[in-house]
Amino acid sequence: MSTGRWERLFADLELAFEAAERRARDSEVADRTRRERALVPLGSRLGGHQGAQLELRLLGGVRVEGRLVDVGADWLAVASGPGRACLIPMSAVVTIGGLRARHHIDSTVRRFSLGFALREISRDRAPAVVTDVTGTAYEGTIDVVGKDFLDLAEHPIDEARRALNVRGLRTVLFSGLACVQTG
C-alpha cells in the first residue's frame, strides 16, 4: 500500500472516530437534559413564563384564559381580564396551552400555600365566583378559610355581603376547588 493510501485510510478512520465521539457526546448531553428536565416541578416551569398568555383547562371542563401573573407552592394566578383575576389550585389543572417549548426555569415561586392566598382574598372581603371541579360556579364572599376547605357566604355577586343578601353557606374542599375568580 502506498503512503498516500495509508494517509487517506488513517484520515478516514480519524473522521469516523471523531463522528462517533460527537454522536456519543450529543447523546450524553441529550440524556443529561432529559434527566434535568425530569426534576423540574411545574411551578418552576410556570415561574419562567410569568406574563405569558395561557389557556388552561381545569377539572370539570372549566376553561380559563389569561396572563400568568403569579405562581405559588400549589397554585397559580391568572389575570383573565381587566381587573379580574383567577386563583387556581395546581391540582385542578388538566392542561396548559401557551407555554414555550424552550423555557427558563424560575425557582423563585412563592412559598406560601393555596390556603394562605385564599385567606388574603377572604380578608379583602372581595366578592368571588368559586368554581368547583364539576364546573359548578357559586357566587358570594369567602368567609372562612380552613386548613383544607373554605366557607362561601352565597349571595349575588353584585350585592354586598349582608345578612339580608346571604342565601346560604357553602363549604368547598380544596380538593374540589377548580378556580376562585375575583374582580
CYANA upper distance limits for C-alpha pairs under 8 A (distance plus 0.5 A):
  1 MET  CA      5 ARG  CA      6.91
  1 MET  CA      6 TRP  CA      7.33
  2 SER  CA      6 TRP  CA      6.93
  3 THR  CA      7 GLU  CA      6.71
  4 GLY  CA      8 ARG  CA      6.73
  5 ARG  CA      9 LEU  CA      6.57
  6 TRP  CA     10 PHE  CA      6.60
  7 GLU  CA     11 ALA  CA      6.49
  8 ARG  CA     12 ASP  CA      6.53
  9 LEU  CA     13 LEU  CA      6.66
 10 PHE  CA     14 GLU  CA      6.51
 11 ALA  CA     15 LEU  CA      6.73
 12 ASP  CA     16 ALA  CA      6.69
 13 LEU  CA     17 PHE  CA      6.55
 14 GLU  CA     18 GLU  CA      6.63
 15 LEU  CA     19 ALA  CA      6.61
 16 ALA  CA     20 ALA  CA      6.69
 17 PHE  CA     21 GLU  CA      6.71
 18 GLU  CA     22 ARG  CA      6.60
 19 ALA  CA     23 ARG  CA      6.69
 20 ALA  CA     24 ALA  CA      6.70
 21 GLU  CA     25 ARG  CA      6.59
 22 ARG  CA     26 ASP  CA      6.53
 23 ARG  CA     27 SER  CA      6.53
 24 ALA  CA     28 GLU  CA      6.65
 25 ARG  CA     29 VAL  CA      6.67
 26 ASP  CA     30 ALA  CA      6.62
 27 SER  CA     31 ASP  CA      6.59
 28 GLU  CA     32 ARG  CA      6.60
 29 VAL  CA     33 THR  CA      6.59
 30 ALA  CA     34 ARG  CA      6.73
 31 ASP  CA     35 ARG  CA      6.76
 32 ARG  CA     36 GLU  CA      6.62
 33 THR  CA     37 ARG  CA      6.62
 34 ARG  CA     38 ALA  CA      6.67
 35 ARG  CA     39 LEU  CA      7.34
 36 GLU  CA     40 VAL  CA      7.48
 40 VAL  CA     44 SER  CA      6.99
 40 VAL  CA     45 ARG  CA      7.36
 40 VAL  CA    105 ILE  CA      8.40
 41 PRO  CA     45 ARG  CA      7.11
 42 LEU  CA     46 LEU  CA      6.54
 43 GLY  CA     47 GLY  CA      6.48
 43 GLY  CA     71 VAL  CA      6.90
 43 GLY  CA     72 GLY  CA      7.43
 43 GLY  CA     73 ALA  CA      7.39
 43 GLY  CA     74 ASP  CA      8.13
 43 GLY  CA    107 SER  CA      8.29
 43 GLY  CA    109 VAL  CA      7.16
 44 SER  CA     48 GLY  CA      7.15
 44 SER  CA    105 ILE  CA      6.05
 44 SER  CA    106 ASP  CA      5.48
 44 SER  CA    107 SER  CA      5.39
 44 SER  CA    108 THR  CA      7.87
 44 SER  CA    109 VAL  CA      7.02
 45 ARG  CA     49 HIS  CA      7.53
 45 ARG  CA    103 HIS  CA      7.53
 45 ARG  CA    104 HIS  CA      7.49
 45 ARG  CA    105 ILE  CA      5.67
 45 ARG  CA    106 ASP  CA      7.01
 46 LEU  CA     50 GLN  CA      7.27
 46 LEU  CA     71 VAL  CA      7.43
 46 LEU  CA    105 ILE  CA      8.32
 46 LEU  CA    106 ASP  CA      8.17
 47 GLY  CA     70 ASP  CA      7.93
 47 GLY  CA     71 VAL  CA      6.58
 47 GLY  CA    105 ILE  CA      7.24
 47 GLY  CA    106 ASP  CA      5.41
 47 GLY  CA    107 SER  CA      7.40
 47 GLY  CA    108 THR  CA      7.66
 47 GLY  CA    109 VAL  CA      6.50
 48 GLY  CA    103 HIS  CA      7.01
 48 GLY  CA    104 HIS  CA      5.29
 48 GLY  CA    105 ILE  CA      5.50
 48 GLY  CA    106 ASP  CA      5.34
 49 HIS  CA     68 LEU  CA      7.72
 49 HIS  CA     99 LEU  CA      7.50
 49 HIS  CA    103 HIS  CA      8.01
 49 HIS  CA    104 HIS  CA      7.94
 50 GLN  CA     67 ARG  CA      8.21
 50 GLN  CA     68 LEU  CA      5.68
 50 GLN  CA     69 VAL  CA      6.16
 50 GLN  CA     70 ASP  CA      7.08
 51 GLY  CA     67 ARG  CA      6.03
 51 GLY  CA     68 LEU  CA      5.62
 51 GLY  CA     69 VAL  CA      6.34
 52 ALA  CA     67 ARG  CA      5.91
 52 ALA  CA     68 LEU  CA      6.12
 52 ALA  CA     98 GLY  CA      7.79
 52 ALA  CA     99 LEU  CA      8.08
 53 GLN  CA     65 GLU  CA      7.88
 53 GLN  CA     66 GLY  CA      5.94
 53 GLN  CA     67 ARG  CA      4.85
 53 GLN  CA     68 LEU  CA      6.92
 53 GLN  CA     98 GLY  CA      6.80
 54 LEU  CA     65 GLU  CA      6.21
 54 LEU  CA     66 GLY  CA      6.03
 54 LEU  CA     67 ARG  CA      6.50
 54 LEU  CA     68 LEU  CA      7.22
 54 LEU  CA     96 ILE  CA      7.24
 54 LEU  CA     97 GLY  CA      6.10
 54 LEU  CA     98 GLY  CA      5.31
 54 LEU  CA     99 LEU  CA      7.60
 55 GLU  CA     63 ARG  CA      7.74
 55 GLU  CA     64 VAL  CA      6.41
 55 GLU  CA     65 GLU  CA      4.92
 55 GLU  CA     66 GLY  CA      7.17
 55 GLU  CA     96 ILE  CA      6.30
 55 GLU  CA     97 GLY  CA      5.36
 55 GLU  CA     98 GLY  CA      6.91
 56 LEU  CA     63 ARG  CA      6.21
 56 LEU  CA     64 VAL  CA      5.63
 56 LEU  CA     65 GLU  CA      6.67
 56 LEU  CA     93 VAL  CA      7.38
 56 LEU  CA     94 VAL  CA      8.01
 56 LEU  CA     95 THR  CA      6.34
 56 LEU  CA     96 ILE  CA      5.14
 56 LEU  CA     97 GLY  CA      6.77
 57 ARG  CA     61 GLY  CA      6.96
 57 ARG  CA     62 VAL  CA      6.38
 57 ARG  CA     63 ARG  CA      5.22
 57 ARG  CA     64 VAL  CA      7.08
 57 ARG  CA     93 VAL  CA      6.72
 57 ARG  CA     94 VAL  CA      6.02
 57 ARG  CA     95 THR  CA      5.69
 57 ARG  CA     96 ILE  CA      6.99
 58 LEU  CA     62 VAL  CA      5.45
 58 LEU  CA     63 ARG  CA      6.59
 58 LEU  CA     64 VAL  CA      8.25
 58 LEU  CA     92 ALA  CA      5.86
 58 LEU  CA     93 VAL  CA      5.05
 58 LEU  CA     94 VAL  CA      5.60
 58 LEU  CA     95 THR  CA      7.56
 58 LEU  CA    133 VAL  CA      7.95
 58 LEU  CA    178 ALA  CA      6.93
 59 LEU  CA     92 ALA  CA      5.89
 59 LEU  CA     93 VAL  CA      6.96
 59 LEU  CA     94 VAL  CA      6.67
 59 LEU  CA    133 VAL  CA      5.43
 59 LEU  CA    134 THR  CA      7.38
 59 LEU  CA    135 GLY  CA      7.96
 59 LEU  CA    178 ALA  CA      7.01
 60 GLY  CA    132 ASP  CA      8.12
 60 GLY  CA    133 VAL  CA      5.23
 60 GLY  CA    134 THR  CA      4.73
 60 GLY  CA    135 GLY  CA      5.17
 60 GLY  CA    178 ALA  CA      8.48
 61 GLY  CA    134 THR  CA      8.10
 61 GLY  CA    135 GLY  CA      6.81
 62 VAL  CA    133 VAL  CA      8.30
 62 VAL  CA    135 GLY  CA      6.20
 62 VAL  CA    178 ALA  CA      8.16
 64 VAL  CA     80 SER  CA      7.65
 65 GLU  CA     78 VAL  CA      8.20
 65 GLU  CA     80 SER  CA      6.36
 66 GLY  CA     78 VAL  CA      6.04
 66 GLY  CA     79 ALA  CA      5.71
 66 GLY  CA     80 SER  CA      4.75
 66 GLY  CA     81 GLY  CA      7.44
 67 ARG  CA     78 VAL  CA      5.83
 67 ARG  CA     79 ALA  CA      5.63
 67 ARG  CA     80 SER  CA      7.13
 68 LEU  CA     76 LEU  CA      8.05
 68 LEU  CA     77 ALA  CA      6.64
 68 LEU  CA     78 VAL  CA      5.04
 68 LEU  CA     79 ALA  CA      6.98
 69 VAL  CA     76 LEU  CA      8.36
 69 VAL  CA     77 ALA  CA      6.15
 69 VAL  CA     78 VAL  CA      5.96
 69 VAL  CA     79 ALA  CA      6.93
 70 ASP  CA     76 LEU  CA      6.26
 70 ASP  CA     77 ALA  CA      5.56
 70 ASP  CA     78 VAL  CA      7.64
 70 ASP  CA    109 VAL  CA      8.34
 70 ASP  CA    110 ARG  CA      8.49
 71 VAL  CA     75 TRP  CA      6.56
 71 VAL  CA     76 LEU  CA      4.83
 71 VAL  CA     77 ALA  CA      6.76
 71 VAL  CA    109 VAL  CA      6.02
 71 VAL  CA    110 ARG  CA      6.71
 72 GLY  CA     76 LEU  CA      6.36
 72 GLY  CA    109 VAL  CA      5.78
 72 GLY  CA    110 ARG  CA      4.82
 72 GLY  CA    111 ARG  CA      6.40
 72 GLY  CA    112 PHE  CA      6.81
 72 GLY  CA    113 SER  CA      7.10
 72 GLY  CA    114 LEU  CA      8.08
 73 ALA  CA    109 VAL  CA      7.21
 73 ALA  CA    110 ARG  CA      6.54
 73 ALA  CA    111 ARG  CA      5.67
 73 ALA  CA    112 PHE  CA      6.46
 73 ALA  CA    113 SER  CA      5.99
 73 ALA  CA    114 LEU  CA      8.02
 74 ASP  CA     89 PRO  CA      6.47
 74 ASP  CA     90 MET  CA      5.81
 74 ASP  CA     91 SER  CA      7.97
 74 ASP  CA    113 SER  CA      6.40
 74 ASP  CA    114 LEU  CA      6.53
 75 TRP  CA     87 LEU  CA      7.41
 75 TRP  CA     88 ILE  CA      5.97
 75 TRP  CA     89 PRO  CA      4.76
 75 TRP  CA     90 MET  CA      5.38
 75 TRP  CA    113 SER  CA      7.71
 75 TRP  CA    114 LEU  CA      6.27
 76 LEU  CA     87 LEU  CA      6.47
 76 LEU  CA     88 ILE  CA      5.85
 76 LEU  CA     89 PRO  CA      7.02
 76 LEU  CA     90 MET  CA      7.24
 77 ALA  CA     85 ALA  CA      7.30
 77 ALA  CA     86 CYS  CA      6.04
 77 ALA  CA     87 LEU  CA      5.11
 77 ALA  CA     88 ILE  CA      6.67
 78 VAL  CA     85 ALA  CA      6.11
 78 VAL  CA     86 CYS  CA      5.71
 78 VAL  CA     87 LEU  CA      7.20
 78 VAL  CA     88 ILE  CA      8.45
 79 ALA  CA     83 GLY  CA      8.11
 79 ALA  CA     84 ARG  CA      6.33
 79 ALA  CA     85 ALA  CA      4.87
 79 ALA  CA     86 CYS  CA      6.88
 80 SER  CA     84 ARG  CA      6.09
 80 SER  CA     85 ALA  CA      6.01
 80 SER  CA     86 CYS  CA      7.20
 81 GLY  CA     85 ALA  CA      7.64
 83 GLY  CA    183 GLY  CA      5.94
 84 ARG  CA    181 GLN  CA      7.50
 84 ARG  CA    182 THR  CA      6.21
 84 ARG  CA    183 GLY  CA      4.86
 85 ALA  CA    181 GLN  CA      6.12
 85 ALA  CA    182 THR  CA      6.01
 85 ALA  CA    183 GLY  CA      6.97
 86 CYS  CA    179 CYS  CA      6.76
 86 CYS  CA    180 VAL  CA      5.93
 86 CYS  CA    181 GLN  CA      4.79
 86 CYS  CA    182 THR  CA      6.99
 87 LEU  CA    179 CYS  CA      6.23
 87 LEU  CA    180 VAL  CA      5.61
 87 LEU  CA    181 GLN  CA      6.89
 88 ILE  CA     92 ALA  CA      7.50
 88 ILE  CA     93 VAL  CA      8.18
 88 ILE  CA    178 ALA  CA      6.62
 88 ILE  CA    179 CYS  CA      5.20
 88 ILE  CA    180 VAL  CA      7.05
 89 PRO  CA     93 VAL  CA      7.65
 89 PRO  CA    114 LEU  CA      7.23
 89 PRO  CA    174 PHE  CA      8.48
 89 PRO  CA    177 LEU  CA      7.63
 89 PRO  CA    178 ALA  CA      7.00
 89 PRO  CA    179 CYS  CA      7.50
 91 SER  CA    175 SER  CA      8.03
 92 ALA  CA    133 VAL  CA      7.52
 92 ALA  CA    177 LEU  CA      7.46
 92 ALA  CA    178 ALA  CA      5.59
 92 ALA  CA    179 CYS  CA      8.41
 93 VAL  CA    178 ALA  CA      8.25
 99 LEU  CA    103 HIS  CA      8.43
112 PHE  CA    116 PHE  CA      6.72
112 PHE  CA    117 ALA  CA      7.92
113 SER  CA    117 ALA  CA      7.11
114 LEU  CA    118 LEU  CA      6.64
115 GLY  CA    119 ARG  CA      6.61
115 GLY  CA    145 VAL  CA      7.20
115 GLY  CA    146 GLY  CA      7.81
115 GLY  CA    147 LYS  CA      7.17
115 GLY  CA    148 ASP  CA      7.83
116 PHE  CA    120 GLU  CA      7.04
117 ALA  CA    121 ILE  CA      7.19
118 LEU  CA    122 SER  CA      6.68
118 LEU  CA    145 VAL  CA      7.26
119 ARG  CA    123 ARG  CA      6.49
119 ARG  CA    144 VAL  CA      8.15
119 ARG  CA    145 VAL  CA      6.35
120 GLU  CA    124 ASP  CA      6.84
121 ILE  CA    125 ARG  CA      7.03
121 ILE  CA    126 ALA  CA      6.96
121 ILE  CA    142 ILE  CA      7.85
122 SER  CA    126 ALA  CA      7.47
122 SER  CA    141 THR  CA      7.72
122 SER  CA    142 ILE  CA      5.52
122 SER  CA    143 ASP  CA      6.48
122 SER  CA    144 VAL  CA      7.42
122 SER  CA    145 VAL  CA      7.94
125 ARG  CA    141 THR  CA      6.75
125 ARG  CA    142 ILE  CA      7.48
125 ARG  CA    143 ASP  CA      8.27
126 ALA  CA    141 THR  CA      6.86
126 ALA  CA    142 ILE  CA      8.42
126 ALA  CA    182 THR  CA      7.30
126 ALA  CA    183 GLY  CA      8.08
127 PRO  CA    139 GLU  CA      7.90
127 PRO  CA    140 GLY  CA      6.01
127 PRO  CA    141 THR  CA      5.35
127 PRO  CA    142 ILE  CA      8.16
127 PRO  CA    157 ILE  CA      6.30
127 PRO  CA    160 ALA  CA      8.43
127 PRO  CA    161 ARG  CA      8.50
127 PRO  CA    182 THR  CA      6.83
127 PRO  CA    183 GLY  CA      7.85
128 ALA  CA    139 GLU  CA      6.40
128 ALA  CA    140 GLY  CA      6.07
128 ALA  CA    141 THR  CA      6.26
128 ALA  CA    142 ILE  CA      7.78
128 ALA  CA    157 ILE  CA      7.43
128 ALA  CA    180 VAL  CA      6.99
128 ALA  CA    181 GLN  CA      5.98
128 ALA  CA    182 THR  CA      5.19
128 ALA  CA    183 GLY  CA      7.82
129 VAL  CA    137 ALA  CA      6.77
129 VAL  CA    138 TYR  CA      6.04
129 VAL  CA    139 GLU  CA      5.08
129 VAL  CA    140 GLY  CA      7.06
129 VAL  CA    157 ILE  CA      8.13
129 VAL  CA    180 VAL  CA      6.24
129 VAL  CA    181 GLN  CA      5.58
129 VAL  CA    182 THR  CA      7.09
130 VAL  CA    137 ALA  CA      6.03
130 VAL  CA    138 TYR  CA      5.66
130 VAL  CA    139 GLU  CA      6.88
130 VAL  CA    177 LEU  CA      8.06
130 VAL  CA    178 ALA  CA      8.29
130 VAL  CA    179 CYS  CA      6.45
130 VAL  CA    180 VAL  CA      5.08
130 VAL  CA    181 GLN  CA      6.96
131 THR  CA    135 GLY  CA      6.48
131 THR  CA    136 THR  CA      5.98
131 THR  CA    137 ALA  CA      4.64
131 THR  CA    138 TYR  CA      6.74
131 THR  CA    177 LEU  CA      6.93
131 THR  CA    178 ALA  CA      6.05
131 THR  CA    179 CYS  CA      5.65
131 THR  CA    180 VAL  CA      6.82
132 ASP  CA    136 THR  CA      6.07
132 ASP  CA    137 ALA  CA      7.00
132 ASP  CA    172 VAL  CA      8.10
132 ASP  CA    176 GLY  CA      5.99
132 ASP  CA    177 LEU  CA      5.01
132 ASP  CA    178 ALA  CA      5.35
132 ASP  CA    179 CYS  CA      7.33
133 VAL  CA    176 GLY  CA      5.85
133 VAL  CA    177 LEU  CA      6.22
133 VAL  CA    178 ALA  CA      5.47
135 GLY  CA    178 ALA  CA      8.25
138 TYR  CA    154 GLU  CA      7.43
139 GLU  CA    154 GLU  CA      6.13
139 GLU  CA    155 HIS  CA      6.45
139 GLU  CA    156 PRO  CA      6.45
139 GLU  CA    157 ILE  CA      6.03
140 GLY  CA    152 LEU  CA      6.62
140 GLY  CA    153 ALA  CA      5.89
140 GLY  CA    154 GLU  CA      4.78
140 GLY  CA    155 HIS  CA      5.18
140 GLY  CA    156 PRO  CA      6.72
140 GLY  CA    157 ILE  CA      6.14
140 GLY  CA    161 ARG  CA      7.82
141 THR  CA    152 LEU  CA      6.04
141 THR  CA    153 ALA  CA      5.77
141 THR  CA    154 GLU  CA      7.19
141 THR  CA    155 HIS  CA      8.04
141 THR  CA    161 ARG  CA      7.14
142 ILE  CA    150 LEU  CA      7.36
142 ILE  CA    151 ASP  CA      6.37
142 ILE  CA    152 LEU  CA      4.92
142 ILE  CA    153 ALA  CA      6.71
143 ASP  CA    150 LEU  CA      8.04
143 ASP  CA    151 ASP  CA      6.13
143 ASP  CA    152 LEU  CA      6.22
143 ASP  CA    153 ALA  CA      6.74
144 VAL  CA    150 LEU  CA      6.06
144 VAL  CA    151 ASP  CA      5.54
144 VAL  CA    152 LEU  CA      7.80
145 VAL  CA    149 PHE  CA      6.52
145 VAL  CA    150 LEU  CA      4.83
145 VAL  CA    151 ASP  CA      6.94
146 GLY  CA    150 LEU  CA      6.39
148 ASP  CA    173 LEU  CA      6.42
148 ASP  CA    174 PHE  CA      5.80
148 ASP  CA    175 SER  CA      8.18
149 PHE  CA    171 THR  CA      7.19
149 PHE  CA    172 VAL  CA      6.01
149 PHE  CA    173 LEU  CA      4.65
149 PHE  CA    174 PHE  CA      5.66
150 LEU  CA    171 THR  CA      6.15
150 LEU  CA    172 VAL  CA      5.90
150 LEU  CA    173 LEU  CA      6.98
150 LEU  CA    174 PHE  CA      7.85
151 ASP  CA    169 LEU  CA      7.04
151 ASP  CA    170 ARG  CA      6.11
151 ASP  CA    171 THR  CA      4.93
151 ASP  CA    172 VAL  CA      6.92
152 LEU  CA    169 LEU  CA      6.15
152 LEU  CA    170 ARG  CA      5.61
152 LEU  CA    171 THR  CA      6.73
152 LEU  CA    172 VAL  CA      8.15
153 ALA  CA    161 ARG  CA      8.13
153 ALA  CA    166 VAL  CA      6.63
153 ALA  CA    167 ARG  CA      8.04
153 ALA  CA    168 GLY  CA      6.54
153 ALA  CA    169 LEU  CA      5.21
153 ALA  CA    170 ARG  CA      7.04
154 GLU  CA    166 VAL  CA      5.98
154 GLU  CA    167 ARG  CA      6.04
154 GLU  CA    168 GLY  CA      5.85
154 GLU  CA    169 LEU  CA      6.33
154 GLU  CA    170 ARG  CA      7.37
155 HIS  CA    159 GLU  CA      7.48
155 HIS  CA    160 ALA  CA      8.46
155 HIS  CA    161 ARG  CA      7.32
155 HIS  CA    165 ASN  CA      6.17
155 HIS  CA    166 VAL  CA      5.25
155 HIS  CA    167 ARG  CA      6.23
155 HIS  CA    168 GLY  CA      8.16
156 PRO  CA    165 ASN  CA      7.98
159 GLU  CA    165 ASN  CA      7.60
160 ALA  CA    165 ASN  CA      7.77
161 ARG  CA    165 ASN  CA      6.87
161 ARG  CA    166 VAL  CA      7.11
162 ARG  CA    166 VAL  CA      6.82
172 VAL  CA    176 GLY  CA      6.99
172 VAL  CA    177 LEU  CA      7.18
173 LEU  CA    177 LEU  CA      6.90
